[in-house]
Amino acid sequence: MQIPPAAHPTWADLVTGKVKFEPSFLAARMFIVRVRMEVGKAGAKPELIRKHATGLRDLLAQNADCASVQQDIAKIFK
């Protein structure tokens, strides 16, 4: 499956917690937990959210050959 571009709004929804999803890929799970603590603070700037959304997308893209990443992408973007 093709990984959507970083500009796709679902990436921002994942890092802000608007979309409740716990990845099976451990590195992504750890990334999301850390980022949600940071962007969950009041007044998180859109630039910060975009930066972390891009970071999550890049993490998954770099590991796209991993079965758990493929499963996560399929669930997120069904």
C-alpha positions as CSV (number, residue, x, y, z in Angstrom):
1,M,0.0,0.0,0.0
2,Q,1.2,3.5,-0.8
3,I,1.8,5.7,2.2
4,P,-0.1,9.0,1.9
5,P,1.9,12.2,1.8
6,A,2.6,14.1,5.0
7,A,0.1,16.8,4.1
8,H,-2.8,14.2,4.5
9,P,-4.9,15.4,7.4
10,T,-5.0,12.0,9.1
11,W,-1.3,12.3,10.1
12,A,-2.1,15.4,12.1
13,D,-5.2,13.8,13.6
14,L,-3.0,10.8,14.7
15,V,-0.4,13.0,16.5
16,T,-3.0,15.2,18.1
17,G,-5.1,12.3,19.3
18,K,-8.2,13.2,17.3
19,V,-7.9,9.7,15.8
20,K,-7.6,7.1,18.5
21,F,-5.2,4.5,17.1
22,E,-2.5,2.4,18.8
23,P,-0.1,1.1,16.2
24,S,1.2,-2.4,16.3
25,F,4.6,-1.1,15.1
26,L,6.3,-0.4,18.5
27,A,8.4,2.5,17.3
28,A,5.3,4.3,16.0
29,R,3.5,3.6,19.2
30,M,6.3,5.1,21.2
31,F,6.5,8.1,18.8
32,I,2.8,8.8,19.1
33,V,2.8,8.6,22.9
34,R,5.7,11.0,23.2
35,V,4.3,13.4,20.6
36,R,0.8,13.5,22.0
37,M,2.2,14.6,25.4
38,E,4.0,17.5,23.6
39,V,1.2,18.6,21.3
40,G,-1.5,17.9,23.9
41,K,-0.4,21.0,25.8
42,A,-2.6,24.1,25.4
43,G,-1.6,26.2,22.5
44,A,0.3,23.7,20.4
45,K,1.4,25.5,17.3
46,P,0.3,24.1,13.9
47,E,3.9,24.1,12.8
48,L,4.7,21.7,15.6
49,I,1.8,19.4,14.7
50,R,2.9,19.4,11.1
51,K,6.5,18.6,12.1
52,H,5.4,15.6,14.1
53,A,2.9,14.5,11.5
54,T,5.7,14.5,9.0
55,G,7.9,12.6,11.5
56,L,5.4,9.9,12.0
57,R,4.8,9.5,8.2
58,D,8.6,9.4,7.6
59,L,9.0,6.8,10.4
60,L,6.4,4.5,8.8
61,A,7.8,5.2,5.3
62,Q,11.3,4.2,6.3
63,N,9.9,0.9,7.7
64,A,7.3,0.2,5.0
65,D,8.7,-3.3,4.4
66,C,7.8,-4.3,8.0
67,A,4.5,-6.3,8.2
68,S,3.3,-4.4,11.3
69,V,3.7,-1.1,9.5
70,Q,1.8,-2.4,6.5
71,Q,-1.0,-3.5,8.8
72,D,-1.1,-0.2,10.6
73,I,-1.2,1.8,7.3
74,A,-4.0,-0.4,6.1
75,K,-6.0,0.2,9.3
76,I,-5.4,3.9,9.4
77,F,-6.2,4.6,5.7
78,K,-8.9,2.1,5.0
